Amino acid sequence: MVVIGAGQAGLSVGYHLLRAGLRAGTDLVVLDRAPDTGGAWQFRWEALRLGVAHRVHDLPGMREMGLHFEDADQSRPARDVVRDYYRRFEDHYGLQVRRPVAVVSVTRQGEGLCVTTRAPDGSTSRITAEVVVNASGTWGTPFLPWYPGRDTFRGRQLDTTEYRDAREFADQDVVVVGGGTSAIGFLLELDGVARSTRWFTRRPVTWSEGSALDVESAVSAVAEQDRAARAGEVLPSIVSGTGVPVSARIRTGLEHGVLAAAPMFARLDETGVVTAEGEHVHADAIIWATGFRADLRHLAPLHLRTGSGGVAVVGGRAVDEPRLFLAGYGPQASTIGANRAGRLIARQVVAALAETRDSR
């Protein structure tokens, strides 16, 4: 069987499959397109620290190694910490992740699925698997909404994946779009570096008490993710259902007026944006921190997209292709949810493999 992706969801599934008796490199093949360990965290901007990001939960089996993200050095870039911990986890449990290997497509082949991959040198290969677990995450598919005039703006436009350092925007007027934690982090980092910042969101930001985001305690948000996944709809934003926790840093930003969100502007022009009231806001750069969509492009040959734009998934299993499981998808999208889903999906995979082999 094949696991696509070695971020938190993929590593969690892999760990539980090893515990179930599968052998890495033979029974279990884990593929990852990234050049290094750490999943999407390895691509995050240098200034991001674990103390100001979503909480990163320990992988299953990490505590037995004596590793805890709660004890991690918060002075180091979050990307370096996660990359280091995930590398040690992979080595300790011998997952033998193959990287960098890009999955081009997943197709049906007889009683199994065919995973076509591409290596950095452009060569392709195929792996036939009885079961595939897709844990490809979202980092590769940032969502950029279209607004009138977006193509006429002469300044710089970038999404979350392209942000590197606030110093790139020194003495510039910057517009930040989006109501999630990335947008908030950008605004706080740009304060005192950029000449000015303006923040626009599609819906009002809901602030929640407490300094940590606990998605599992927000029952309604998780339930909405599950409902959308079962219905095959595009998954809603988790933050929109849970609110943003007010850390000490965020509270300071609120008190100083740095985090003052305005309703979404009506359009862009060559030199900035125009609000619904007609105010022109000059911008040298616009950062679209407008979230992500599940990266499922390589699953297109399976024709799983519904008329609502999503993939119907129940309990982590694709409704229209029972040999395919989606980890870290829908209600499993939070960091602790990905861990719990790893155990659930691993059990289903083992059962599916047994059913397949018994039917031969």
ZARO-908014 format. One record per residue (C-alpha): residue in three letters; x, y, z. Coordinates in nm, 2 decimals. Layout:
<recs>
<rec residuo="ALA" east="X" north="Y" up="Z"/>
...
</recs>
This chain:
<recs>
<rec residuo="MET" east="0.00" north="0.00" up="0.00"/>
<rec residuo="VAL" east="0.10" north="0.36" up="-0.06"/>
<rec residuo="VAL" east="0.08" north="0.67" up="0.16"/>
<rec residuo="ILE" east="0.10" north="1.00" up="-0.03"/>
<rec residuo="GLY" east="0.25" north="1.27" up="0.19"/>
<rec residuo="ALA" east="0.47" north="1.27" up="0.49"/>
<rec residuo="GLY" east="0.33" north="1.56" up="0.69"/>
<rec residuo="GLN" east="0.16" north="1.50" up="1.02"/>
<rec residuo="ALA" east="-0.13" north="1.31" up="0.88"/>
<rec residuo="GLY" east="0.08" north="1.08" up="0.67"/>
<rec residuo="LEU" east="0.34" north="1.01" up="0.94"/>
<rec residuo="SER" east="0.06" north="0.94" up="1.19"/>
<rec residuo="VAL" east="-0.10" north="0.68" up="0.95"/>
<rec residuo="GLY" east="0.24" north="0.54" up="0.87"/>
<rec residuo="TYR" east="0.33" north="0.49" up="1.24"/>
<rec residuo="HIS" east="0.00" north="0.30" up="1.31"/>
<rec residuo="LEU" east="0.05" north="0.08" up="1.00"/>
<rec residuo="LEU" east="0.39" north="-0.02" up="1.12"/>
<rec residuo="ARG" east="0.24" north="-0.10" up="1.46"/>
<rec residuo="ALA" east="-0.01" north="-0.32" up="1.28"/>
<rec residuo="GLY" east="0.27" north="-0.52" up="1.13"/>
<rec residuo="LEU" east="0.33" north="-0.37" up="0.78"/>
<rec residuo="ARG" east="0.69" north="-0.34" up="0.68"/>
<rec residuo="ALA" east="0.82" north="-0.01" up="0.56"/>
<rec residuo="GLY" east="0.96" north="-0.01" up="0.21"/>
<rec residuo="THR" east="0.77" north="-0.33" up="0.11"/>
<rec residuo="ASP" east="0.42" north="-0.36" up="0.25"/>
<rec residuo="LEU" east="0.42" north="0.02" up="0.31"/>
<rec residuo="VAL" east="0.56" north="0.28" up="0.08"/>
<rec residuo="VAL" east="0.55" north="0.65" up="0.19"/>
<rec residuo="LEU" east="0.60" north="0.91" up="-0.07"/>
<rec residuo="ASP" east="0.67" north="1.28" up="-0.02"/>
<rec residuo="ARG" east="0.72" north="1.55" up="-0.28"/>
<rec residuo="ALA" east="0.90" north="1.79" up="-0.04"/>
<rec residuo="PRO" east="1.28" north="1.80" up="-0.04"/>
<rec residuo="ASP" east="1.31" north="1.76" up="0.34"/>
<rec residuo="THR" east="1.12" north="1.64" up="0.65"/>
<rec residuo="GLY" east="0.86" north="1.86" up="0.82"/>
<rec residuo="GLY" east="0.57" north="1.86" up="0.59"/>
<rec residuo="ALA" east="0.44" north="2.21" up="0.50"/>
<rec residuo="TRP" east="0.62" north="2.35" up="0.80"/>
<rec residuo="GLN" east="0.95" north="2.34" up="0.62"/>
<rec residuo="PHE" east="0.82" north="2.61" up="0.38"/>
<rec residuo="ARG" east="0.70" north="2.85" up="0.65"/>
<rec residuo="TRP" east="0.86" north="3.19" up="0.68"/>
<rec residuo="GLU" east="1.17" north="3.23" up="0.90"/>
<rec residuo="ALA" east="1.02" north="3.46" up="1.16"/>
<rec residuo="LEU" east="0.74" north="3.22" up="1.25"/>
<rec residuo="ARG" east="0.78" north="3.06" up="1.60"/>
<rec residuo="LEU" east="0.59" north="2.78" up="1.76"/>
<rec residuo="GLY" east="0.48" north="3.01" up="2.04"/>
<rec residuo="VAL" east="0.28" north="3.23" up="1.80"/>
<rec residuo="ALA" east="0.15" north="2.96" up="1.56"/>
<rec residuo="HIS" east="-0.12" north="2.70" up="1.58"/>
<rec residuo="ARG" east="-0.02" north="2.44" up="1.84"/>
<rec residuo="VAL" east="0.17" north="2.15" up="1.69"/>
<rec residuo="HIS" east="0.07" north="1.83" up="1.86"/>
<rec residuo="ASP" east="0.32" north="1.55" up="1.91"/>
<rec residuo="LEU" east="0.31" north="1.27" up="1.66"/>
<rec residuo="PRO" east="0.19" north="0.93" up="1.80"/>
<rec residuo="GLY" east="0.50" north="0.76" up="1.94"/>
<rec residuo="MET" east="0.69" north="1.08" up="1.98"/>
<rec residuo="ARG" east="0.67" north="1.09" up="2.36"/>
<rec residuo="GLU" east="0.82" north="0.74" up="2.37"/>
<rec residuo="MET" east="1.12" north="0.90" up="2.21"/>
<rec residuo="GLY" east="1.14" north="1.17" up="2.47"/>
<rec residuo="LEU" east="1.03" north="1.44" up="2.22"/>
<rec residuo="HIS" east="0.76" north="1.70" up="2.31"/>
<rec residuo="PHE" east="0.67" north="2.01" up="2.10"/>
<rec residuo="GLU" east="0.56" north="2.17" up="2.43"/>
<rec residuo="ASP" east="0.93" north="2.17" up="2.54"/>
<rec residuo="ALA" east="1.07" north="2.28" up="2.20"/>
<rec residuo="ASP" east="1.29" north="2.58" up="2.18"/>
<rec residuo="GLN" east="1.06" north="2.86" up="2.08"/>
<rec residuo="SER" east="1.35" north="3.09" up="1.99"/>
<rec residuo="ARG" east="1.42" north="2.88" up="1.68"/>
<rec residuo="PRO" east="1.21" north="2.91" up="1.36"/>
<rec residuo="ALA" east="0.91" north="2.68" up="1.38"/>
<rec residuo="ARG" east="1.01" north="2.53" up="1.04"/>
<rec residuo="ASP" east="1.35" north="2.42" up="1.18"/>
<rec residuo="VAL" east="1.20" north="2.27" up="1.50"/>
<rec residuo="VAL" east="0.93" north="2.07" up="1.32"/>
<rec residuo="ARG" east="1.18" north="1.96" up="1.04"/>
<rec residuo="ASP" east="1.42" north="1.84" up="1.31"/>
<rec residuo="TYR" east="1.16" north="1.65" up="1.52"/>
<rec residuo="TYR" east="1.00" north="1.49" up="1.21"/>
<rec residuo="ARG" east="1.34" north="1.38" up="1.08"/>
<rec residuo="ARG" east="1.41" north="1.21" up="1.42"/>
<rec residuo="PHE" east="1.07" north="1.05" up="1.42"/>
<rec residuo="GLU" east="1.11" north="0.90" up="1.07"/>
<rec residuo="ASP" east="1.46" north="0.77" up="1.15"/>
<rec residuo="HIS" east="1.35" north="0.63" up="1.49"/>
<rec residuo="TYR" east="1.06" north="0.43" up="1.34"/>
<rec residuo="GLY" east="1.23" north="0.35" up="1.01"/>
<rec residuo="LEU" east="0.95" north="0.48" up="0.79"/>
<rec residuo="GLN" east="1.19" north="0.50" up="0.49"/>
<rec residuo="VAL" east="1.01" north="0.79" up="0.33"/>
<rec residuo="ARG" east="1.09" north="0.84" up="-0.04"/>
<rec residuo="ARG" east="1.16" north="1.20" up="-0.13"/>
<rec residuo="PRO" east="1.15" north="1.41" up="-0.32"/>
<rec residuo="VAL" east="0.89" north="1.21" up="-0.52"/>
<rec residuo="ALA" east="0.59" north="1.39" up="-0.68"/>
<rec residuo="VAL" east="0.27" north="1.19" up="-0.74"/>
<rec residuo="VAL" east="0.15" north="1.28" up="-1.08"/>
<rec residuo="SER" east="-0.17" north="1.07" up="-1.08"/>
<rec residuo="VAL" east="-0.37" north="0.79" up="-0.92"/>
<rec residuo="THR" east="-0.57" north="0.57" up="-1.15"/>
<rec residuo="ARG" east="-0.76" north="0.25" up="-1.13"/>
<rec residuo="GLN" east="-0.58" north="-0.06" up="-1.24"/>
<rec residuo="GLY" east="-0.76" north="-0.39" up="-1.21"/>
<rec residuo="GLU" east="-0.84" north="-0.46" up="-0.85"/>
<rec residuo="GLY" east="-0.60" north="-0.19" up="-0.73"/>
<rec residuo="LEU" east="-0.48" north="0.16" up="-0.78"/>
<rec residuo="CYS" east="-0.18" north="0.27" up="-0.99"/>
<rec residuo="VAL" east="0.03" north="0.56" up="-0.84"/>
<rec residuo="THR" east="0.24" north="0.73" up="-1.11"/>
<rec residuo="THR" east="0.53" north="0.93" up="-0.97"/>
<rec residuo="ARG" east="0.79" north="1.17" up="-1.11"/>
<rec residuo="ALA" east="1.15" north="1.21" up="-0.98"/>
<rec residuo="PRO" east="1.34" north="1.54" up="-0.98"/>
<rec residuo="ASP" east="1.52" north="1.43" up="-1.30"/>
<rec residuo="GLY" east="1.18" north="1.40" up="-1.48"/>
<rec residuo="SER" east="1.17" north="1.02" up="-1.49"/>
<rec residuo="THR" east="0.84" north="0.85" up="-1.41"/>
<rec residuo="SER" east="0.76" north="0.53" up="-1.24"/>
<rec residuo="ARG" east="0.45" north="0.34" up="-1.13"/>
<rec residuo="ILE" east="0.35" north="0.16" up="-0.81"/>
<rec residuo="THR" east="0.05" north="-0.07" up="-0.80"/>
<rec residuo="ALA" east="-0.12" north="-0.06" up="-0.46"/>
<rec residuo="GLU" east="-0.42" north="-0.24" up="-0.31"/>
<rec residuo="VAL" east="-0.49" north="0.06" up="-0.10"/>
<rec residuo="VAL" east="-0.38" north="0.43" up="-0.12"/>
<rec residuo="VAL" east="-0.39" north="0.68" up="0.17"/>
<rec residuo="ASN" east="-0.38" north="1.04" up="0.04"/>
<rec residuo="ALA" east="-0.23" north="1.28" up="0.30"/>
<rec residuo="SER" east="-0.11" north="1.55" up="0.06"/>
<rec residuo="GLY" east="-0.24" north="1.84" up="0.27"/>
<rec residuo="THR" east="-0.31" north="2.19" up="0.14"/>
<rec residuo="TRP" east="0.02" north="2.38" up="0.11"/>
<rec residuo="GLY" east="0.05" north="2.32" up="-0.26"/>
<rec residuo="THR" east="-0.29" north="2.48" up="-0.34"/>
<rec residuo="PRO" east="-0.33" north="2.83" up="-0.19"/>
<rec residuo="PHE" east="-0.67" north="2.98" up="-0.27"/>
<rec residuo="LEU" east="-0.66" north="3.33" up="-0.43"/>
<rec residuo="PRO" east="-1.01" north="3.48" up="-0.48"/>
<rec residuo="TRP" east="-1.07" north="3.69" up="-0.79"/>
<rec residuo="TYR" east="-1.18" north="4.05" up="-0.74"/>
<rec residuo="PRO" east="-1.25" north="4.30" up="-1.02"/>
<rec residuo="GLY" east="-0.93" north="4.47" up="-1.12"/>
<rec residuo="ARG" east="-0.69" north="4.21" up="-0.97"/>
<rec residuo="ASP" east="-0.52" north="4.18" up="-1.30"/>
<rec residuo="THR" east="-0.46" north="4.55" up="-1.34"/>
<rec residuo="PHE" east="-0.28" north="4.61" up="-1.01"/>
<rec residuo="ARG" east="0.08" north="4.71" up="-1.09"/>
<rec residuo="GLY" east="0.23" north="4.63" up="-0.75"/>
<rec residuo="ARG" east="0.33" north="4.30" up="-0.60"/>
<rec residuo="GLN" east="0.08" north="4.03" up="-0.52"/>
<rec residuo="LEU" east="0.17" north="3.72" up="-0.33"/>
<rec residuo="ASP" east="0.00" north="3.44" up="-0.13"/>
<rec residuo="THR" east="0.09" north="3.29" up="0.21"/>
<rec residuo="THR" east="0.33" north="3.04" up="0.05"/>
<rec residuo="GLU" east="0.54" north="3.32" up="-0.10"/>
<rec residuo="TYR" east="0.59" north="3.53" up="0.21"/>
<rec residuo="ARG" east="0.94" north="3.51" up="0.34"/>
<rec residuo="ASP" east="1.03" north="3.82" up="0.55"/>
<rec residuo="ALA" east="0.87" north="4.14" up="0.66"/>
<rec residuo="ARG" east="1.19" north="4.33" up="0.56"/>
<rec residuo="GLU" east="1.10" north="4.28" up="0.20"/>
<rec residuo="PHE" east="0.82" north="4.53" up="0.26"/>
<rec residuo="ALA" east="1.02" north="4.80" up="0.44"/>
<rec residuo="ASP" east="0.87" north="5.15" up="0.38"/>
<rec residuo="GLN" east="0.59" north="5.01" up="0.17"/>
<rec residuo="ASP" east="0.21" north="5.04" up="0.19"/>
<rec residuo="VAL" east="0.09" north="4.68" up="0.23"/>
<rec residuo="VAL" east="-0.27" north="4.55" up="0.21"/>
<rec residuo="VAL" east="-0.33" north="4.21" up="0.38"/>
<rec residuo="VAL" east="-0.64" north="4.01" up="0.29"/>
<rec residuo="GLY" east="-0.77" north="3.72" up="0.50"/>
<rec residuo="GLY" east="-0.91" north="3.65" up="0.84"/>
<rec residuo="GLY" east="-0.69" north="3.37" up="0.96"/>
<rec residuo="THR" east="-0.38" north="3.33" up="1.17"/>
<rec residuo="SER" east="-0.14" north="3.38" up="0.88"/>
<rec residuo="ALA" east="-0.29" north="3.72" up="0.80"/>
<rec residuo="ILE" east="-0.27" north="3.82" up="1.16"/>
<rec residuo="GLY" east="0.09" north="3.70" up="1.18"/>
<rec residuo="PHE" east="0.19" north="3.90" up="0.88"/>
<rec residuo="LEU" east="0.03" north="4.22" up="1.01"/>
<rec residuo="LEU" east="0.21" north="4.18" up="1.34"/>
<rec residuo="GLU" east="0.54" north="4.13" up="1.17"/>
<rec residuo="LEU" east="0.49" north="4.41" up="0.93"/>
<rec residuo="ASP" east="0.41" north="4.66" up="1.21"/>
<rec residuo="GLY" east="0.70" north="4.90" up="1.24"/>
<rec residuo="VAL" east="0.86" north="4.77" up="0.92"/>
<rec residuo="ALA" east="0.61" north="4.86" up="0.65"/>
<rec residuo="ARG" east="0.51" north="5.23" up="0.60"/>
<rec residuo="SER" east="0.15" north="5.13" up="0.65"/>
<rec residuo="THR" east="-0.07" north="4.82" up="0.67"/>
<rec residuo="ARG" east="-0.44" north="4.78" up="0.60"/>
<rec residuo="TRP" east="-0.64" north="4.47" up="0.68"/>
<rec residuo="PHE" east="-0.94" north="4.34" up="0.48"/>
<rec residuo="THR" east="-1.15" north="4.04" up="0.56"/>
<rec residuo="ARG" east="-1.45" north="3.88" up="0.39"/>
<rec residuo="ARG" east="-1.63" north="3.83" up="0.72"/>
<rec residuo="PRO" east="-1.58" north="3.99" up="1.06"/>
<rec residuo="VAL" east="-1.30" north="3.82" up="1.27"/>
<rec residuo="THR" east="-1.43" north="3.64" up="1.58"/>
<rec residuo="TRP" east="-1.18" north="3.66" up="1.87"/>
<rec residuo="SER" east="-1.20" north="3.38" up="2.13"/>
<rec residuo="GLU" east="-1.07" north="3.38" up="2.48"/>
<rec residuo="GLY" east="-0.76" north="3.18" up="2.56"/>
<rec residuo="SER" east="-0.42" north="3.17" up="2.40"/>
<rec residuo="ALA" east="-0.44" north="2.84" up="2.22"/>
<rec residuo="LEU" east="-0.66" north="2.71" up="1.94"/>
<rec residuo="ASP" east="-0.84" north="2.39" up="2.04"/>
<rec residuo="VAL" east="-1.04" north="2.28" up="1.74"/>
<rec residuo="GLU" east="-1.16" north="1.97" up="1.91"/>
<rec residuo="SER" east="-1.34" north="2.18" up="2.17"/>
<rec residuo="ALA" east="-1.52" north="2.36" up="1.90"/>
<rec residuo="VAL" east="-1.78" north="2.09" up="1.83"/>
<rec residuo="SER" east="-1.98" north="2.29" up="1.58"/>
<rec residuo="ALA" east="-1.67" north="2.36" up="1.36"/>
<rec residuo="VAL" east="-1.57" north="2.00" up="1.35"/>
<rec residuo="ALA" east="-1.93" north="1.89" up="1.28"/>
<rec residuo="GLU" east="-1.95" north="2.13" up="0.99"/>
<rec residuo="GLN" east="-1.63" north="2.00" up="0.84"/>
<rec residuo="ASP" east="-1.76" north="1.64" up="0.87"/>
<rec residuo="ARG" east="-2.10" north="1.74" up="0.72"/>
<rec residuo="ALA" east="-1.92" north="1.91" up="0.42"/>
<rec residuo="ALA" east="-1.69" north="1.61" up="0.37"/>
<rec residuo="ARG" east="-1.98" north="1.37" up="0.37"/>
<rec residuo="ALA" east="-2.17" north="1.58" up="0.12"/>
<rec residuo="GLY" east="-1.88" north="1.62" up="-0.11"/>
<rec residuo="GLU" east="-1.87" north="2.00" up="-0.06"/>
<rec residuo="VAL" east="-1.57" north="2.23" up="-0.06"/>
<rec residuo="LEU" east="-1.45" north="2.23" up="0.30"/>
<rec residuo="PRO" east="-1.52" north="2.55" up="0.50"/>
<rec residuo="SER" east="-1.25" north="2.74" up="0.69"/>
<rec residuo="ILE" east="-1.19" north="2.59" up="1.04"/>
<rec residuo="VAL" east="-1.10" north="2.93" up="1.18"/>
<rec residuo="SER" east="-1.44" north="3.07" up="1.07"/>
<rec residuo="GLY" east="-1.60" north="2.82" up="1.30"/>
<rec residuo="THR" east="-1.37" north="2.84" up="1.60"/>
<rec residuo="GLY" east="-1.26" north="3.20" up="1.62"/>
<rec residuo="VAL" east="-0.90" north="3.32" up="1.67"/>
<rec residuo="PRO" east="-0.75" north="3.28" up="2.02"/>
<rec residuo="VAL" east="-0.62" north="3.60" up="2.17"/>
<rec residuo="SER" east="-0.26" north="3.55" up="2.27"/>
<rec residuo="ALA" east="-0.07" north="3.82" up="2.46"/>
<rec residuo="ARG" east="0.09" north="3.92" up="2.13"/>
<rec residuo="ILE" east="-0.24" north="3.95" up="1.95"/>
<rec residuo="ARG" east="-0.39" north="4.14" up="2.24"/>
<rec residuo="THR" east="-0.11" north="4.40" up="2.21"/>
<rec residuo="GLY" east="-0.18" north="4.42" up="1.84"/>
<rec residuo="LEU" east="-0.55" north="4.48" up="1.90"/>
<rec residuo="GLU" east="-0.48" north="4.75" up="2.17"/>
<rec residuo="HIS" east="-0.24" north="4.93" up="1.93"/>
<rec residuo="GLY" east="-0.48" north="4.92" up="1.64"/>
<rec residuo="VAL" east="-0.26" north="4.70" up="1.43"/>
<rec residuo="LEU" east="-0.53" north="4.44" up="1.40"/>
<rec residuo="ALA" east="-0.82" north="4.65" up="1.28"/>
<rec residuo="ALA" east="-1.01" north="4.46" up="1.01"/>
<rec residuo="ALA" east="-1.22" north="4.63" up="0.75"/>
<rec residuo="PRO" east="-1.49" north="4.48" up="0.53"/>
<rec residuo="MET" east="-1.36" north="4.34" up="0.20"/>
<rec residuo="PHE" east="-1.28" north="4.60" up="-0.06"/>
<rec residuo="ALA" east="-1.49" north="4.62" up="-0.38"/>
<rec residuo="ARG" east="-1.21" north="4.62" up="-0.64"/>
<rec residuo="LEU" east="-0.85" north="4.68" up="-0.72"/>
<rec residuo="ASP" east="-0.70" north="4.93" up="-0.96"/>
<rec residuo="GLU" east="-0.35" north="5.00" up="-1.08"/>
<rec residuo="THR" east="-0.22" north="5.15" up="-0.75"/>
<rec residuo="GLY" east="-0.43" north="4.99" up="-0.47"/>
<rec residuo="VAL" east="-0.78" north="4.89" up="-0.37"/>
<rec residuo="VAL" east="-1.11" north="5.07" up="-0.36"/>
<rec residuo="THR" east="-1.35" north="5.01" up="-0.07"/>
<rec residuo="ALA" east="-1.73" north="4.97" up="-0.10"/>
<rec residuo="GLU" east="-1.75" north="5.33" up="0.03"/>
<rec residuo="GLY" east="-1.53" north="5.46" up="-0.25"/>
<rec residuo="GLU" east="-1.21" north="5.51" up="-0.04"/>
<rec residuo="HIS" east="-0.89" north="5.45" up="-0.24"/>
<rec residuo="VAL" east="-0.62" north="5.27" up="-0.04"/>
<rec residuo="HIS" east="-0.28" north="5.29" up="-0.19"/>
<rec residuo="ALA" east="-0.08" north="4.96" up="-0.19"/>
<rec residuo="ASP" east="0.27" north="4.87" up="-0.30"/>
<rec residuo="ALA" east="0.19" north="4.51" up="-0.22"/>
<rec residuo="ILE" east="-0.11" north="4.29" up="-0.15"/>
<rec residuo="ILE" east="-0.07" north="3.97" up="0.05"/>
<rec residuo="TRP" east="-0.35" north="3.72" up="-0.01"/>
<rec residuo="ALA" east="-0.36" north="3.52" up="0.31"/>
<rec residuo="THR" east="-0.69" north="3.37" up="0.20"/>
<rec residuo="GLY" east="-0.64" north="3.01" up="0.29"/>
<rec residuo="PHE" east="-0.59" north="2.69" up="0.10"/>
<rec residuo="ARG" east="-0.78" north="2.41" up="-0.07"/>
<rec residuo="ALA" east="-0.71" north="2.04" up="-0.03"/>
<rec residuo="ASP" east="-0.44" north="1.94" up="-0.28"/>
<rec residuo="LEU" east="-0.62" north="1.66" up="-0.47"/>
<rec residuo="ARG" east="-0.51" north="1.73" up="-0.83"/>
<rec residuo="HIS" east="-0.34" north="1.40" up="-0.87"/>
<rec residuo="LEU" east="-0.66" north="1.22" up="-0.78"/>
<rec residuo="ALA" east="-0.84" north="1.38" up="-1.08"/>
<rec residuo="PRO" east="-0.83" north="1.06" up="-1.30"/>
<rec residuo="LEU" east="-1.05" north="0.89" up="-1.04"/>
<rec residuo="HIS" east="-1.33" north="1.14" up="-1.11"/>
<rec residuo="LEU" east="-1.43" north="1.18" up="-0.74"/>
<rec residuo="ARG" east="-1.53" north="1.55" up="-0.76"/>
<rec residuo="THR" east="-1.90" north="1.60" up="-0.69"/>
<rec residuo="GLY" east="-2.12" north="1.87" up="-0.84"/>
<rec residuo="SER" east="-2.05" north="2.07" up="-0.52"/>
<rec residuo="GLY" east="-1.68" north="2.08" up="-0.59"/>
<rec residuo="GLY" east="-1.55" north="1.85" up="-0.32"/>
<rec residuo="VAL" east="-1.49" north="1.48" up="-0.26"/>
<rec residuo="ALA" east="-1.74" north="1.27" up="-0.06"/>
<rec residuo="VAL" east="-1.55" north="1.13" up="0.23"/>
<rec residuo="VAL" east="-1.70" north="0.94" up="0.53"/>
<rec residuo="GLY" east="-1.48" north="0.84" up="0.82"/>
<rec residuo="GLY" east="-1.17" north="0.91" up="0.61"/>
<rec residuo="ARG" east="-1.27" north="0.68" up="0.32"/>
<rec residuo="ALA" east="-1.37" north="0.80" up="-0.02"/>
<rec residuo="VAL" east="-1.73" north="0.71" up="-0.09"/>
<rec residuo="ASP" east="-1.68" north="0.65" up="-0.46"/>
<rec residuo="GLU" east="-1.35" north="0.47" up="-0.43"/>
<rec residuo="PRO" east="-1.33" north="0.24" up="-0.13"/>
<rec residuo="ARG" east="-0.96" north="0.17" up="-0.19"/>
<rec residuo="LEU" east="-0.87" north="0.53" up="-0.13"/>
<rec residuo="PHE" east="-0.85" north="0.70" up="0.21"/>
<rec residuo="LEU" east="-0.80" north="1.07" up="0.28"/>
<rec residuo="ALA" east="-0.61" north="1.15" up="0.59"/>
<rec residuo="GLY" east="-0.60" north="1.50" up="0.74"/>
<rec residuo="TYR" east="-0.92" north="1.59" up="0.55"/>
<rec residuo="GLY" east="-1.24" north="1.75" up="0.67"/>
<rec residuo="PRO" east="-1.29" north="1.69" up="1.05"/>
<rec residuo="GLN" east="-0.94" north="1.55" up="1.07"/>
<rec residuo="ALA" east="-0.78" north="1.87" up="0.95"/>
<rec residuo="SER" east="-0.66" north="2.00" up="1.29"/>
<rec residuo="THR" east="-0.33" north="1.89" up="1.42"/>
<rec residuo="ILE" east="-0.47" north="1.66" up="1.70"/>
<rec residuo="GLY" east="-0.75" north="1.55" up="1.46"/>
<rec residuo="ALA" east="-0.48" north="1.42" up="1.21"/>
<rec residuo="ASN" east="-0.33" north="1.21" up="1.49"/>
<rec residuo="ARG" east="-0.66" north="1.05" up="1.59"/>
<rec residuo="ALA" east="-0.75" north="0.99" up="1.22"/>
<rec residuo="GLY" east="-0.42" north="0.82" up="1.17"/>
<rec residuo="ARG" east="-0.52" north="0.54" up="1.40"/>
<rec residuo="LEU" east="-0.87" north="0.52" up="1.26"/>
<rec residuo="ILE" east="-0.75" north="0.51" up="0.90"/>
<rec residuo="ALA" east="-0.48" north="0.26" up="0.97"/>
<rec residuo="ARG" east="-0.73" north="0.01" up="1.12"/>
<rec residuo="GLN" east="-0.95" north="0.05" up="0.81"/>
<rec residuo="VAL" east="-0.66" north="0.00" up="0.58"/>
<rec residuo="VAL" east="-0.56" north="-0.32" up="0.75"/>
<rec residuo="ALA" east="-0.91" north="-0.45" up="0.73"/>
<rec residuo="ALA" east="-0.93" north="-0.35" up="0.36"/>
<rec residuo="LEU" east="-0.61" north="-0.53" up="0.28"/>
<rec residuo="ALA" east="-0.73" north="-0.84" up="0.46"/>
<rec residuo="GLU" east="-1.06" north="-0.83" up="0.26"/>
<rec residuo="THR" east="-0.87" north="-0.79" up="-0.07"/>
<rec residuo="ARG" east="-0.64" north="-1.08" up="0.00"/>
<rec residuo="ASP" east="-0.92" north="-1.30" up="0.13"/>
<rec residuo="SER" east="-1.12" north="-1.25" up="-0.19"/>
<rec residuo="ARG" east="-0.84" north="-1.38" up="-0.41"/>
</recs>
